[in-house]
Amino acid sequence: MVSDHKKPRRLALIWRAIVEVGFIIFLFYSNLLMGEFTRANGHGKTWTFALEDVFSETNLAIAIISGLVGYVVSEYLRKNL
């Protein structure tokens, strides 16, 4: 019985990329949310207001691009160091 070693390896690489990009996006949003509360912590500032201010289309695009760039840089460094 011949097993295909490339398919599990490729699937593992895809999952690792998804996890790493997702972690970078998580760090981006947590940093953004913390900054939102420290920068503009005025009266009437609620959790809902901060979430609406942080989760916008622009921030999502920045998070995804940053996540992909971070993944590419980390993979480059992992392979060359």
C-alpha positions as MATLAB code, in Angstrom:
seq = 'MVSDHKKPRRLALIWRAIVEVGFIIFLFYSNLLMGEFTRANGHGKTWTFALEDVFSETNLAIAIISGLVGYVVSEYLRKNL';
ca = [
       0.000    0.000    0.000;
       1.485    3.326   -1.089;
       0.768    6.369    1.029;
       0.815    9.917   -0.218;
       3.172   11.902    2.042;
       2.726   15.212    0.231;
      -0.954   15.716    1.038;
      -0.617   15.616    4.864;
       2.503   17.803    4.651;
       0.713   20.365    2.481;
      -2.301   20.341    4.789;
      -0.035   20.884    7.802;
       1.600   23.869    6.088;
      -1.794   25.383    5.302;
      -2.985   24.937    8.889;
       0.227   26.433   10.245;
      -0.216   29.457    7.974;
      -3.824   29.896    9.082;
      -2.880   29.662   12.761;
       0.045   32.083   12.447;
      -1.904   34.663   10.453;
      -4.844   34.306   12.858;
      -2.562   34.853   15.831;
      -1.089   37.992   14.264;
      -4.616   39.288   13.586;
      -5.574   38.528   17.203;
      -2.552   40.464   18.474;
      -3.366   43.368   16.146;
      -6.954   43.630   17.364;
      -6.084   43.208   21.039;
      -3.467   45.949   20.749;
      -5.918   48.170   18.897;
      -8.613   47.627   21.521;
      -6.223   48.337   24.387;
      -5.103   51.512   22.643;
      -8.700   52.554   22.130;
      -9.357   52.471   25.868;
      -6.122   54.145   26.930;
      -6.217   56.878   24.273;
      -9.830   57.950   24.625;
     -10.953   56.764   28.022;
     -13.544   59.436   28.590;
     -16.911   59.421   30.276;
     -19.503   57.469   28.346;
     -16.889   55.228   26.732;
     -18.437   51.774   26.673;
     -17.238   48.367   25.563;
     -19.736   48.418   22.682;
     -18.527   51.808   21.456;
     -14.905   50.636   21.517;
     -15.747   47.435   19.618;
     -17.648   49.364   16.959;
     -14.751   51.794   16.640;
     -12.102   49.068   16.404;
     -13.804   46.513   14.123;
     -14.052   48.382   10.847;
     -13.380   47.332    7.257;
     -10.188   49.383    7.165;
      -8.829   47.770   10.319;
      -9.733   44.321    9.001;
      -7.820   44.967    5.776;
      -4.813   46.228    7.738;
      -4.970   43.189   10.040;
      -5.096   40.692    7.176;
      -2.277   42.381    5.263;
      -0.173   42.621    8.428;
      -0.864   38.978    9.201;
       0.209   37.842    5.748;
       3.346   40.007    5.785;
       4.205   38.721    9.264;
       3.743   35.141    8.116;
       5.962   35.613    5.063;
       8.696   37.278    7.140;
       8.565   34.608    9.852;
       8.727   31.810    7.259;
      11.665   33.497    5.554;
      13.523   33.836    8.842;
      12.623   30.276    9.869;
      14.073   28.831    6.653;
      17.186   31.014    6.488;
      18.295   31.057   10.117;
];
